[in-house]
Amino acid sequence: MDDYTLSNDALAESWKTYVRGFAQWQNFVTLTFRDIVTRDQAEHQFRYLIQVLNRDLFGKHYTRIVGHCYCSYVVGFESQKRGALHMHVLFDKPINFNLVHVVWNKMAGFAWIKPVDDVEAVSAYVAKYVSKGGDLSLYKPLQVKEPRFQPFWYTGL
């Protein structure tokens, strides 16, 4: 192995460790795009999805309660072979799976969601793209707020 390979492996391992310890990950989401989009367009659409999820749980004035987002997340941006971006996202709180599918499928492409059963594996999966030319975007709220009304999807019932 050359120095470049070793440094890429070390970079991926460092990011994996950081991502794993960033939050208590609960959900792993892959978001694809039908069309070719820029990195800025992809991030804009992801932020819109976050707004929709926040409004669904905390109401129209959610920013007064939770700020940007009620949960922590890490987003890994990656280019597909066809040249389109897609994102791998980890969330540390419950998310409304049905709402994600409806909104994302209508707006951008396809959403695939599964609960995290192996934190080490999903942390490595999201972080590995940093060493392959991708990048990560991380967010953690300053304060954790629980919704007053907790829908069935939030409580797991």
Contacts in CASP RR format, 6 or more apart in sequence:
PFRMAT RR
TARGET T0000
AUTHOR 0000-0000-0000
METHOD contacts of the structure
MODEL  1
MDDYTLSNDALAESWKTYVRGFAQWQNFVTLTFRDIVTRDQAEHQFRYLI
QVLNRDLFGKHYTRIVGHCYCSYVVGFESQKRGALHMHVLFDKPINFNLV
HVVWNKMAGFAWIKPVDDVEAVSAYVAKYVSKGGDLSLYKPLQVKEPRFQ
PFWYTGL
8 131 0 8 1.000
8 132 0 8 1.000
9 131 0 8 1.000
11 130 0 8 1.000
11 131 0 8 1.000
12 124 0 8 1.000
12 127 0 8 1.000
12 128 0 8 1.000
12 130 0 8 1.000
12 131 0 8 1.000
15 127 0 8 1.000
15 128 0 8 1.000
15 130 0 8 1.000
15 131 0 8 1.000
15 136 0 8 1.000
16 120 0 8 1.000
16 123 0 8 1.000
16 124 0 8 1.000
16 127 0 8 1.000
16 128 0 8 1.000
17 123 0 8 1.000
18 127 0 8 1.000
19 74 0 8 1.000
19 90 0 8 1.000
19 123 0 8 1.000
19 126 0 8 1.000
19 127 0 8 1.000
19 136 0 8 1.000
19 138 0 8 1.000
20 119 0 8 1.000
20 120 0 8 1.000
20 123 0 8 1.000
21 123 0 8 1.000
22 72 0 8 1.000
22 74 0 8 1.000
22 138 0 8 1.000
22 140 0 8 1.000
23 72 0 8 1.000
23 74 0 8 1.000
23 90 0 8 1.000
23 92 0 8 1.000
23 140 0 8 1.000
24 92 0 8 1.000
25 90 0 8 1.000
25 91 0 8 1.000
25 92 0 8 1.000
25 116 0 8 1.000
25 119 0 8 1.000
25 122 0 8 1.000
25 123 0 8 1.000
26 91 0 8 1.000
26 92 0 8 1.000
26 93 0 8 1.000
26 94 0 8 1.000
26 115 0 8 1.000
26 116 0 8 1.000
27 90 0 8 1.000
27 91 0 8 1.000
27 94 0 8 1.000
27 95 0 8 1.000
27 113 0 8 1.000
27 114 0 8 1.000
27 115 0 8 1.000
27 116 0 8 1.000
28 88 0 8 1.000
28 89 0 8 1.000
28 90 0 8 1.000
28 113 0 8 1.000
28 114 0 8 1.000
28 115 0 8 1.000
28 116 0 8 1.000
28 122 0 8 1.000
28 125 0 8 1.000
29 87 0 8 1.000
29 88 0 8 1.000
29 89 0 8 1.000
29 90 0 8 1.000
29 91 0 8 1.000
29 95 0 8 1.000
29 100 0 8 1.000
29 111 0 8 1.000
29 112 0 8 1.000
29 113 0 8 1.000
30 86 0 8 1.000
30 87 0 8 1.000
30 88 0 8 1.000
30 89 0 8 1.000
30 111 0 8 1.000
30 112 0 8 1.000
30 113 0 8 1.000
31 46 0 8 1.000
31 49 0 8 1.000
31 86 0 8 1.000
31 87 0 8 1.000
31 89 0 8 1.000
31 104 0 8 1.000
31 108 0 8 1.000
31 109 0 8 1.000
31 110 0 8 1.000
31 111 0 8 1.000
32 80 0 8 1.000
32 84 0 8 1.000
32 86 0 8 1.000
32 108 0 8 1.000
32 109 0 8 1.000
32 110 0 8 1.000
32 111 0 8 1.000
32 112 0 8 1.000
33 42 0 8 1.000
33 45 0 8 1.000
33 84 0 8 1.000
33 85 0 8 1.000
33 86 0 8 1.000
33 108 0 8 1.000
33 109 0 8 1.000
34 108 0 8 1.000
34 109 0 8 1.000
34 110 0 8 1.000
35 84 0 8 1.000
36 83 0 8 1.000
36 84 0 8 1.000
36 85 0 8 1.000
37 45 0 8 1.000
37 84 0 8 1.000
37 85 0 8 1.000
37 108 0 8 1.000
38 85 0 8 1.000
39 77 0 8 1.000
39 85 0 8 1.000
42 77 0 8 1.000
42 85 0 8 1.000
42 87 0 8 1.000
43 75 0 8 1.000
43 77 0 8 1.000
43 137 0 8 1.000
45 107 0 8 1.000
45 108 0 8 1.000
46 75 0 8 1.000
46 87 0 8 1.000
46 89 0 8 1.000
48 107 0 8 1.000
49 100 0 8 1.000
49 103 0 8 1.000
49 104 0 8 1.000
49 107 0 8 1.000
50 68 0 8 1.000
50 69 0 8 1.000
50 73 0 8 1.000
52 99 0 8 1.000
52 103 0 8 1.000
53 69 0 8 1.000
53 70 0 8 1.000
53 95 0 8 1.000
53 96 0 8 1.000
53 99 0 8 1.000
53 100 0 8 1.000
54 62 0 8 1.000
54 63 0 8 1.000
54 66 0 8 1.000
54 69 0 8 1.000
54 70 0 8 1.000
55 62 0 8 1.000
56 96 0 8 1.000
56 99 0 8 1.000
57 70 0 8 1.000
57 96 0 8 1.000
57 147 0 8 1.000
57 151 0 8 1.000
57 154 0 8 1.000
58 65 0 8 1.000
58 66 0 8 1.000
58 70 0 8 1.000
58 145 0 8 1.000
58 147 0 8 1.000
62 70 0 8 1.000
65 145 0 8 1.000
66 141 0 8 1.000
66 145 0 8 1.000
67 141 0 8 1.000
68 139 0 8 1.000
68 141 0 8 1.000
69 139 0 8 1.000
69 141 0 8 1.000
70 93 0 8 1.000
70 141 0 8 1.000
70 145 0 8 1.000
70 147 0 8 1.000
71 91 0 8 1.000
71 92 0 8 1.000
71 93 0 8 1.000
71 95 0 8 1.000
71 141 0 8 1.000
72 91 0 8 1.000
72 92 0 8 1.000
72 93 0 8 1.000
72 138 0 8 1.000
72 139 0 8 1.000
72 140 0 8 1.000
72 141 0 8 1.000
73 89 0 8 1.000
73 90 0 8 1.000
73 91 0 8 1.000
73 92 0 8 1.000
73 138 0 8 1.000
73 139 0 8 1.000
74 89 0 8 1.000
74 90 0 8 1.000
74 126 0 8 1.000
74 136 0 8 1.000
74 137 0 8 1.000
74 138 0 8 1.000
74 139 0 8 1.000
75 87 0 8 1.000
75 88 0 8 1.000
75 89 0 8 1.000
75 136 0 8 1.000
75 137 0 8 1.000
75 138 0 8 1.000
76 87 0 8 1.000
76 88 0 8 1.000
76 89 0 8 1.000
76 126 0 8 1.000
76 129 0 8 1.000
76 134 0 8 1.000
76 135 0 8 1.000
76 136 0 8 1.000
76 137 0 8 1.000
77 85 0 8 1.000
77 87 0 8 1.000
77 129 0 8 1.000
77 134 0 8 1.000
77 135 0 8 1.000
77 136 0 8 1.000
77 137 0 8 1.000
78 85 0 8 1.000
78 86 0 8 1.000
78 87 0 8 1.000
78 88 0 8 1.000
78 129 0 8 1.000
78 132 0 8 1.000
78 134 0 8 1.000
79 85 0 8 1.000
79 134 0 8 1.000
80 86 0 8 1.000
88 125 0 8 1.000
88 126 0 8 1.000
88 129 0 8 1.000
89 126 0 8 1.000
90 116 0 8 1.000
90 122 0 8 1.000
90 123 0 8 1.000
90 126 0 8 1.000
94 153 0 8 1.000
94 154 0 8 1.000
94 155 0 8 1.000
94 156 0 8 1.000
95 113 0 8 1.000
95 153 0 8 1.000
96 151 0 8 1.000
96 153 0 8 1.000
96 154 0 8 1.000
97 113 0 8 1.000
97 153 0 8 1.000
98 153 0 8 1.000
100 111 0 8 1.000
100 113 0 8 1.000
101 111 0 8 1.000
101 113 0 8 1.000
104 110 0 8 1.000
104 111 0 8 1.000
105 111 0 8 1.000
116 122 0 8 1.000
126 136 0 8 1.000
127 136 0 8 1.000
129 135 0 8 1.000
129 136 0 8 1.000
130 136 0 8 1.000
147 154 0 8 1.000
END
